[in-house]
Amino acid sequence: MCAEKPELAATGDVGRLKAATTVGPAKGTLMNSIIYLVGLVVVVLFILSLLGLR
C-alpha cells in the first residue's frame, strides 16, 4: 500500500511538469515579443530625435 502512493505522486508530478512546460514557453514568447516591440519603439524614437522630427 505504501508503494502505491509514491507511484501516484510521481505520475501527478509528471502531469504538472508537462502542464508547466506547455504554458511556460507561451508566456516566454509573449514576454519576448513585448520586449522586442518596446525596444523597436525606443530605437525609432531615438532615430527620429536625431533627425529632429520628434
PDB file of N, CA, C, O and CB in Angstrom:
ATOM      1  N   MET A   1       0.823  -1.190   0.000  1.00  0.00           N
ATOM      2  CA  MET A   1       0.000   0.000   0.000  1.00  0.00           C
ATOM      3  C   MET A   1       0.869   1.256   0.000  1.00  0.00           C
ATOM      4  O   MET A   1       0.529   2.239  -0.658  1.00  0.00           O
ATOM      5  CB  MET A   1      -0.937  -0.003   1.205  1.00  0.00           C
ATOM      6  N   CYS A   2       1.958   1.235   0.712  1.00  0.00           N
ATOM      7  CA  CYS A   2       2.846   2.387   0.730  1.00  0.00           C
ATOM      8  C   CYS A   2       3.534   2.566  -0.611  1.00  0.00           C
ATOM      9  O   CYS A   2       3.869   3.688  -0.992  1.00  0.00           O
ATOM     10  CB  CYS A   2       3.881   2.243   1.833  1.00  0.00           C
ATOM     11  N   ALA A   3       3.748   1.461  -1.339  1.00  0.00           N
ATOM     12  CA  ALA A   3       4.432   1.543  -2.628  1.00  0.00           C
ATOM     13  C   ALA A   3       3.551   2.221  -3.674  1.00  0.00           C
ATOM     14  O   ALA A   3       4.069   2.817  -4.618  1.00  0.00           O
ATOM     15  CB  ALA A   3       4.837   0.144  -3.106  1.00  0.00           C
ATOM     16  N   GLU A   4       2.213   2.139  -3.519  1.00  0.00           N
ATOM     17  CA  GLU A   4       1.321   2.736  -4.500  1.00  0.00           C
ATOM     18  C   GLU A   4       1.301   4.255  -4.397  1.00  0.00           C
ATOM     19  O   GLU A   4       1.200   4.936  -5.417  1.00  0.00           O
ATOM     20  CB  GLU A   4      -0.079   2.188  -4.329  1.00  0.00           C
ATOM     21  N   LYS A   5       1.391   4.788  -3.217  1.00  0.00           N
ATOM     22  CA  LYS A   5       1.301   6.241  -3.050  1.00  0.00           C
ATOM     23  C   LYS A   5       2.435   6.992  -3.749  1.00  0.00           C
ATOM     24  O   LYS A   5       2.161   7.986  -4.421  1.00  0.00           O
ATOM     25  CB  LYS A   5       1.302   6.586  -1.578  1.00  0.00           C
ATOM     26  N   PRO A   6       3.693   6.565  -3.623  1.00  0.00           N
ATOM     27  CA  PRO A   6       4.733   7.285  -4.360  1.00  0.00           C
ATOM     28  C   PRO A   6       4.556   7.217  -5.872  1.00  0.00           C
ATOM     29  O   PRO A   6       4.888   8.168  -6.579  1.00  0.00           O
ATOM     30  CB  PRO A   6       6.084   6.739  -3.994  1.00  0.00           C
ATOM     31  N   GLU A   7       4.036   6.101  -6.371  1.00  0.00           N
ATOM     32  CA  GLU A   7       3.810   5.996  -7.811  1.00  0.00           C
ATOM     33  C   GLU A   7       2.755   6.991  -8.263  1.00  0.00           C
ATOM     34  O   GLU A   7       2.898   7.627  -9.307  1.00  0.00           O
ATOM     35  CB  GLU A   7       3.390   4.574  -8.190  1.00  0.00           C
ATOM     36  N   LEU A   8       1.701   7.122  -7.478  1.00  0.00           N
ATOM     37  CA  LEU A   8       0.666   8.081  -7.826  1.00  0.00           C
ATOM     38  C   LEU A   8       1.207   9.498  -7.750  1.00  0.00           C
ATOM     39  O   LEU A   8       0.886  10.328  -8.601  1.00  0.00           O
ATOM     40  CB  LEU A   8      -0.545   7.923  -6.908  1.00  0.00           C
ATOM     41  N   ALA A   9       2.011   9.784  -6.759  1.00  0.00           N
ATOM     42  CA  ALA A   9       2.591  11.115  -6.629  1.00  0.00           C
ATOM     43  C   ALA A   9       3.523  11.390  -7.810  1.00  0.00           C
ATOM     44  O   ALA A   9       3.568  12.506  -8.326  1.00  0.00           O
ATOM     45  CB  ALA A   9       3.355  11.253  -5.286  1.00  0.00           C
ATOM     46  N   ALA A  10       4.255  10.377  -8.228  1.00  0.00           N
ATOM     47  CA  ALA A  10       5.183  10.567  -9.346  1.00  0.00           C
ATOM     48  C   ALA A  10       4.422  10.873 -10.638  1.00  0.00           C
ATOM     49  O   ALA A  10       4.829  11.754 -11.396  1.00  0.00           O
ATOM     50  CB  ALA A  10       6.066   9.315  -9.533  1.00  0.00           C
ATOM     51  N   THR A  11       3.331  10.161 -10.897  1.00  0.00           N
ATOM     52  CA  THR A  11       2.573  10.434 -12.114  1.00  0.00           C
ATOM     53  C   THR A  11       1.913  11.796 -12.029  1.00  0.00           C
ATOM     54  O   THR A  11       1.786  12.477 -13.047  1.00  0.00           O
ATOM     55  CB  THR A  11       1.519   9.347 -12.354  1.00  0.00           C
ATOM     56  N   GLY A  12       1.492  12.213 -10.852  1.00  0.00           N
ATOM     57  CA  GLY A  12       0.918  13.546 -10.690  1.00  0.00           C
ATOM     58  C   GLY A  12       1.953  14.624 -10.949  1.00  0.00           C
ATOM     59  O   GLY A  12       1.643  15.650 -11.555  1.00  0.00           O
ATOM     60  N   ASP A  13       3.181  14.402 -10.495  1.00  0.00           N
ATOM     61  CA  ASP A  13       4.242  15.375 -10.716  1.00  0.00           C
ATOM     62  C   ASP A  13       4.583  15.495 -12.197  1.00  0.00           C
ATOM     63  O   ASP A  13       4.849  16.591 -12.690  1.00  0.00           O
ATOM     64  CB  ASP A  13       5.484  14.991  -9.921  1.00  0.00           C
ATOM     65  N   VAL A  14       4.576  14.374 -12.900  1.00  0.00           N
ATOM     66  CA  VAL A  14       4.868  14.402 -14.327  1.00  0.00           C
ATOM     67  C   VAL A  14       3.788  15.195 -15.046  1.00  0.00           C
ATOM     68  O   VAL A  14       4.091  15.967 -15.955  1.00  0.00           O
ATOM     69  CB  VAL A  14       4.969  12.968 -14.902  1.00  0.00           C
ATOM     70  N   GLY A  15       2.543  15.016 -14.656  1.00  0.00           N
ATOM     71  CA  GLY A  15       1.450  15.776 -15.257  1.00  0.00           C
ATOM     72  C   GLY A  15       1.614  17.265 -15.034  1.00  0.00           C
ATOM     73  O   GLY A  15       1.361  18.066 -15.934  1.00  0.00           O
ATOM     74  N   ARG A  16       2.040  17.639 -13.832  1.00  0.00           N
ATOM     75  CA  ARG A  16       2.254  19.056 -13.540  1.00  0.00           C
ATOM     76  C   ARG A  16       3.424  19.600 -14.349  1.00  0.00           C
ATOM     77  O   ARG A  16       3.371  20.735 -14.823  1.00  0.00           O
ATOM     78  CB  ARG A  16       2.504  19.267 -12.038  1.00  0.00           C
ATOM     79  N   LEU A  17       4.470  18.814 -14.514  1.00  0.00           N
ATOM     80  CA  LEU A  17       5.628  19.266 -15.283  1.00  0.00           C
ATOM     81  C   LEU A  17       5.251  19.471 -16.745  1.00  0.00           C
ATOM     82  O   LEU A  17       5.693  20.436 -17.368  1.00  0.00           O
ATOM     83  CB  LEU A  17       6.782  18.257 -15.168  1.00  0.00           C
ATOM     84  N   LYS A  18       4.446  18.581 -17.291  1.00  0.00           N
ATOM     85  CA  LYS A  18       4.018  18.734 -18.674  1.00  0.00           C
ATOM     86  C   LYS A  18       3.188  20.002 -18.837  1.00  0.00           C
ATOM     87  O   LYS A  18       3.350  20.726 -19.819  1.00  0.00           O
ATOM     88  CB  LYS A  18       3.215  17.507 -19.128  1.00  0.00           C
ATOM     89  N   ALA A  19       2.300  20.277 -17.882  1.00  0.00           N
ATOM     90  CA  ALA A  19       1.478  21.484 -17.954  1.00  0.00           C
ATOM     91  C   ALA A  19       2.349  22.724 -17.845  1.00  0.00           C
ATOM     92  O   ALA A  19       2.105  23.709 -18.543  1.00  0.00           O
ATOM     93  CB  ALA A  19       0.412  21.483 -16.847  1.00  0.00           C
ATOM     94  N   ALA A  20       3.351  22.697 -16.992  1.00  0.00           N
ATOM     95  CA  ALA A  20       4.223  23.860 -16.810  1.00  0.00           C
ATOM     96  C   ALA A  20       5.049  24.115 -18.065  1.00  0.00           C
ATOM     97  O   ALA A  20       5.255  25.267 -18.446  1.00  0.00           O
ATOM     98  CB  ALA A  20       5.150  23.658 -15.597  1.00  0.00           C
ATOM     99  N   THR A  21       5.521  23.057 -18.708  1.00  0.00           N
ATOM    100  CA  THR A  21       6.335  23.259 -19.904  1.00  0.00           C
ATOM    101  C   THR A  21       5.469  23.684 -21.084  1.00  0.00           C
ATOM    102  O   THR A  21       5.959  24.351 -21.995  1.00  0.00           O
ATOM    103  CB  THR A  21       7.108  21.980 -20.249  1.00  0.00           C
ATOM    104  N   THR A  22       4.200  23.313 -21.086  1.00  0.00           N
ATOM    105  CA  THR A  22       3.315  23.729 -22.166  1.00  0.00           C
ATOM    106  C   THR A  22       2.982  25.202 -22.055  1.00  0.00           C
ATOM    107  O   THR A  22       2.941  25.910 -23.061  1.00  0.00           O
ATOM    108  CB  THR A  22       2.038  22.902 -22.161  1.00  0.00           C
ATOM    109  N   VAL A  23       2.746  25.667 -20.841  1.00  0.00           N
ATOM    110  CA  VAL A  23       2.366  27.058 -20.624  1.00  0.00           C
ATOM    111  C   VAL A  23       3.590  27.952 -20.601  1.00  0.00           C
ATOM    112  O   VAL A  23       3.512  29.095 -21.053  1.00  0.00           O
ATOM    113  CB  VAL A  23       1.584  27.204 -19.323  1.00  0.00           C
ATOM    114  N   GLY A  24       4.721  27.475 -20.091  1.00  0.00           N
ATOM    115  CA  GLY A  24       5.922  28.285 -19.918  1.00  0.00           C
ATOM    116  C   GLY A  24       6.425  28.937 -21.191  1.00  0.00           C
ATOM    117  O   GLY A  24       6.601  30.156 -21.205  1.00  0.00           O
ATOM    118  N   PRO A  25       6.665  28.196 -22.260  1.00  0.00           N
ATOM    119  CA  PRO A  25       7.188  28.823 -23.471  1.00  0.00           C
ATOM    120  C   PRO A  25       6.238  29.846 -24.074  1.00  0.00           C
ATOM    121  O   PRO A  25       6.692  30.833 -24.652  1.00  0.00           O
ATOM    122  CB  PRO A  25       7.498  27.770 -24.493  1.00  0.00           C
ATOM    123  N   ALA A  26       4.943  29.639 -23.957  1.00  0.00           N
ATOM    124  CA  ALA A  26       3.984  30.604 -24.492  1.00  0.00           C
ATOM    125  C   ALA A  26       4.133  31.926 -23.759  1.00  0.00           C
ATOM    126  O   ALA A  26       4.098  32.988 -24.380  1.00  0.00           O
ATOM    127  CB  ALA A  26       2.535  30.074 -24.370  1.00  0.00           C
ATOM    128  N   LYS A  27       4.298  31.871 -22.443  1.00  0.00           N
ATOM    129  CA  LYS A  27       4.498  33.090 -21.672  1.00  0.00           C
ATOM    130  C   LYS A  27       5.806  33.747 -22.053  1.00  0.00           C
ATOM    131  O   LYS A  27       5.867  34.968 -22.201  1.00  0.00           O
ATOM    132  CB  LYS A  27       4.470  32.795 -20.175  1.00  0.00           C
ATOM    133  N   GLY A  28       6.848  32.961 -22.214  1.00  0.00           N
ATOM    134  CA  GLY A  28       8.150  33.495 -22.581  1.00  0.00           C
ATOM    135  C   GLY A  28       8.134  34.152 -23.949  1.00  0.00           C
ATOM    136  O   GLY A  28       8.758  35.194 -24.150  1.00  0.00           O
ATOM    137  N   THR A  29       7.424  33.548 -24.885  1.00  0.00           N
ATOM    138  CA  THR A  29       7.325  34.103 -26.229  1.00  0.00           C
ATOM    139  C   THR A  29       6.583  35.424 -26.199  1.00  0.00           C
ATOM    140  O   THR A  29       6.979  36.372 -26.878  1.00  0.00           O
ATOM    141  CB  THR A  29       6.625  33.120 -27.173  1.00  0.00           C
ATOM    142  N   LEU A  30       5.520  35.501 -25.426  1.00  0.00           N
ATOM    143  CA  LEU A  30       4.766  36.749 -25.302  1.00  0.00           C
ATOM    144  C   LEU A  30       5.636  37.833 -24.693  1.00  0.00           C
ATOM    145  O   LEU A  30       5.639  38.969 -25.168  1.00  0.00           O
ATOM    146  CB  LEU A  30       3.504  36.540 -24.451  1.00  0.00           C
ATOM    147  N   MET A  31       6.369  37.493 -23.652  1.00  0.00           N
ATOM    148  CA  MET A  31       7.234  38.468 -22.996  1.00  0.00           C
ATOM    149  C   MET A  31       8.331  38.934 -23.936  1.00  0.00           C
ATOM    150  O   MET A  31       8.642  40.124 -23.971  1.00  0.00           O
ATOM    151  CB  MET A  31       7.845  37.876 -21.727  1.00  0.00           C
ATOM    152  N   ASN A  32       8.921  38.028 -24.694  1.00  0.00           N
ATOM    153  CA  ASN A  32       9.958  38.414 -25.652  1.00  0.00           C
ATOM    154  C   ASN A  32       9.395  39.334 -26.734  1.00  0.00           C
ATOM    155  O   ASN A  32      10.071  40.267 -27.167  1.00  0.00           O
ATOM    156  CB  ASN A  32      10.580  37.169 -26.294  1.00  0.00           C
ATOM    157  N   SER A  33       8.179  39.080 -27.164  1.00  0.00           N
ATOM    158  CA  SER A  33       7.552  39.933 -28.174  1.00  0.00           C
ATOM    159  C   SER A  33       7.329  41.333 -27.642  1.00  0.00           C
ATOM    160  O   SER A  33       7.558  42.314 -28.350  1.00  0.00           O
ATOM    161  CB  SER A  33       6.229  39.334 -28.635  1.00  0.00           C
ATOM    162  N   ILE A  34       6.883  41.435 -26.400  1.00  0.00           N
ATOM    163  CA  ILE A  34       6.653  42.747 -25.788  1.00  0.00           C
ATOM    164  C   ILE A  34       7.971  43.504 -25.659  1.00  0.00           C
ATOM    165  O   ILE A  34       8.041  44.691 -25.981  1.00  0.00           O
ATOM    166  CB  ILE A  34       5.981  42.596 -24.400  1.00  0.00           C
ATOM    167  N   ILE A  35       9.005  42.828 -25.194  1.00  0.00           N
ATOM    168  CA  ILE A  35      10.315  43.471 -25.039  1.00  0.00           C
ATOM    169  C   ILE A  35      10.850  43.909 -26.400  1.00  0.00           C
ATOM    170  O   ILE A  35      11.422  44.992 -26.518  1.00  0.00           O
ATOM    171  CB  ILE A  35      11.321  42.512 -24.348  1.00  0.00           C
ATOM    172  N   TYR A  36      10.672  43.091 -27.411  1.00  0.00           N
ATOM    173  CA  TYR A  36      11.120  43.425 -28.758  1.00  0.00           C
ATOM    174  C   TYR A  36      10.406  44.664 -29.279  1.00  0.00           C
ATOM    175  O   TYR A  36      11.039  45.560 -29.838  1.00  0.00           O
ATOM    176  CB  TYR A  36      10.889  42.248 -29.705  1.00  0.00           C
ATOM    177  N   LEU A  37       9.090  44.718 -29.096  1.00  0.00           N
ATOM    178  CA  LEU A  37       8.323  45.868 -29.578  1.00  0.00           C
ATOM    179  C   LEU A  37       8.710  47.152 -28.857  1.00  0.00           C
ATOM    180  O   LEU A  37       8.836  48.201 -29.488  1.00  0.00           O
ATOM    181  CB  LEU A  37       6.835  45.614 -29.410  1.00  0.00           C
ATOM    182  N   VAL A  38       8.898  47.083 -27.542  1.00  0.00           N
ATOM    183  CA  VAL A  38       9.302  48.258 -26.769  1.00  0.00           C
ATOM    184  C   VAL A  38      10.678  48.731 -27.238  1.00  0.00           C
ATOM    185  O   VAL A  38      10.897  49.929 -27.415  1.00  0.00           O
ATOM    186  CB  VAL A  38       9.321  47.942 -25.246  1.00  0.00           C
ATOM    187  N   GLY A  39      11.591  47.804 -27.436  1.00  0.00           N
ATOM    188  CA  GLY A  39      12.920  48.161 -27.926  1.00  0.00           C
ATOM    189  C   GLY A  39      12.866  48.798 -29.298  1.00  0.00           C
ATOM    190  O   GLY A  39      13.586  49.758 -29.572  1.00  0.00           O
ATOM    191  N   LEU A  40      12.022  48.270 -30.155  1.00  0.00           N
ATOM    192  CA  LEU A  40      11.872  48.814 -31.501  1.00  0.00           C
ATOM    193  C   LEU A  40      11.343  50.244 -31.460  1.00  0.00           C
ATOM    194  O   LEU A  40      11.819  51.104 -32.201  1.00  0.00           O
ATOM    195  CB  LEU A  40      10.938  47.931 -32.330  1.00  0.00           C
ATOM    196  N   VAL A  41      10.373  50.499 -30.607  1.00  0.00           N
ATOM    197  CA  VAL A  41       9.823  51.856 -30.453  1.00  0.00           C
ATOM    198  C   VAL A  41      10.901  52.809 -29.941  1.00  0.00           C
ATOM    199  O   VAL A  41      11.005  53.939 -30.417  1.00  0.00           O
ATOM    200  CB  VAL A  41       8.609  51.852 -29.485  1.00  0.00           C
ATOM    201  N   VAL A  42      11.696  52.364 -28.984  1.00  0.00           N
ATOM    202  CA  VAL A  42      12.764  53.208 -28.438  1.00  0.00           C
ATOM    203  C   VAL A  42      13.775  53.558 -29.529  1.00  0.00           C
ATOM    204  O   VAL A  42      14.206  54.706 -29.631  1.00  0.00           O
ATOM    205  CB  VAL A  42      13.471  52.499 -27.259  1.00  0.00           C
ATOM    206  N   VAL A  43      14.149  52.583 -30.333  1.00  0.00           N
ATOM    207  CA  VAL A  43      15.112  52.840 -31.414  1.00  0.00           C
ATOM    208  C   VAL A  43      14.533  53.818 -32.429  1.00  0.00           C
ATOM    209  O   VAL A  43      15.231  54.730 -32.871  1.00  0.00           O
ATOM    210  CB  VAL A  43      15.509  51.522 -32.115  1.00  0.00           C
ATOM    211  N   VAL A  44      13.282  53.646 -32.801  1.00  0.00           N
ATOM    212  CA  VAL A  44      12.650  54.547 -33.769  1.00  0.00           C
ATOM    213  C   VAL A  44      12.579  55.964 -33.206  1.00  0.00           C
ATOM    214  O   VAL A  44      12.876  56.926 -33.915  1.00  0.00           O
ATOM    215  CB  VAL A  44      11.235  54.046 -34.139  1.00  0.00           C
ATOM    216  N   LEU A  45      12.191  56.101 -31.951  1.00  0.00           N
ATOM    217  CA  LEU A  45      12.129  57.429 -31.339  1.00  0.00           C
ATOM    218  C   LEU A  45      13.512  58.069 -31.259  1.00  0.00           C
ATOM    219  O   LEU A  45      13.650  59.278 -31.450  1.00  0.00           O
ATOM    220  CB  LEU A  45      11.512  57.340 -29.941  1.00  0.00           C
ATOM    221  N   PHE A  46      14.531  57.266 -30.979  1.00  0.00           N
ATOM    222  CA  PHE A  46      15.893  57.789 -30.928  1.00  0.00           C
ATOM    223  C   PHE A  46      16.331  58.307 -32.295  1.00  0.00           C
ATOM    224  O   PHE A  46      16.920  59.383 -32.396  1.00  0.00           O
ATOM    225  CB  PHE A  46      16.862  56.708 -30.438  1.00  0.00           C
ATOM    226  N   ILE A  47      16.043  57.545 -33.335  1.00  0.00           N
ATOM    227  CA  ILE A  47      16.425  57.976 -34.678  1.00  0.00           C
ATOM    228  C   ILE A  47      15.662  59.237 -35.081  1.00  0.00           C
ATOM    229  O   ILE A  47      16.232  60.151 -35.677  1.00  0.00           O
ATOM    230  CB  ILE A  47      16.168  56.853 -35.695  1.00  0.00           C
ATOM    231  N   LEU A  48      14.373  59.280 -34.752  1.00  0.00           N
ATOM    232  CA  LEU A  48      13.590  60.485 -35.054  1.00  0.00           C
ATOM    233  C   LEU A  48      14.122  61.693 -34.301  1.00  0.00           C
ATOM    234  O   LEU A  48      14.154  62.794 -34.851  1.00  0.00           O
ATOM    235  CB  LEU A  48      12.116  60.267 -34.708  1.00  0.00           C
ATOM    236  N   SER A  49      14.538  61.514 -33.063  1.00  0.00           N
ATOM    237  CA  SER A  49      15.067  62.643 -32.297  1.00  0.00           C
ATOM    238  C   SER A  49      16.393  63.122 -32.872  1.00  0.00           C
ATOM    239  O   SER A  49      16.682  64.318 -32.836  1.00  0.00           O
ATOM    240  CB  SER A  49      15.243  62.256 -30.825  1.00  0.00           C
ATOM    241  N   LEU A  50      17.200  62.212 -33.401  1.00  0.00           N
ATOM    242  CA  LEU A  50      18.454  62.613 -34.053  1.00  0.00           C
ATOM    243  C   LEU A  50      18.187  63.445 -35.304  1.00  0.00           C
ATOM    244  O   LEU A  50      18.930  64.377 -35.611  1.00  0.00           O
ATOM    245  CB  LEU A  50      19.286  61.376 -34.417  1.00  0.00           C
ATOM    246  N   LEU A  51      17.134  63.102 -36.012  1.00  0.00           N
ATOM    247  CA  LEU A  51      16.775  63.826 -37.233  1.00  0.00           C
ATOM    248  C   LEU A  51      15.967  65.092 -36.948  1.00  0.00           C
ATOM    249  O   LEU A  51      15.714  65.890 -37.850  1.00  0.00           O
ATOM    250  CB  LEU A  51      15.986  62.918 -38.157  1.00  0.00           C
ATOM    251  N   GLY A  52      15.568  65.269 -35.702  1.00  0.00           N
ATOM    252  CA  GLY A  52      14.790  66.462 -35.321  1.00  0.00           C
ATOM    253  C   GLY A  52      13.340  66.373 -35.720  1.00  0.00           C
ATOM    254  O   GLY A  52      12.675  67.402 -35.850  1.00  0.00           O
ATOM    255  N   LEU A  53      12.829  65.179 -35.918  1.00  0.00           N
ATOM    256  CA  LEU A  53      11.440  65.006 -36.338  1.00  0.00           C
ATOM    257  C   LEU A  53      10.483  64.690 -35.200  1.00  0.00           C
ATOM    258  O   LEU A  53       9.279  64.554 -35.419  1.00  0.00           O
ATOM    259  CB  LEU A  53      11.362  63.923 -37.352  1.00  0.00           C
ATOM    260  N   ARG A  54      10.992  64.576 -34.023  1.00  0.00           N
ATOM    261  CA  ARG A  54      10.116  64.204 -32.928  1.00  0.00           C
ATOM    262  C   ARG A  54       9.636  65.424 -32.199  1.00  0.00           C
ATOM    263  O   ARG A  54       8.880  65.309 -31.235  1.00  0.00           O
ATOM    264  CB  ARG A  54      10.813  63.268 -31.974  1.00  0.00           C
TER     265      ARG A  54
END
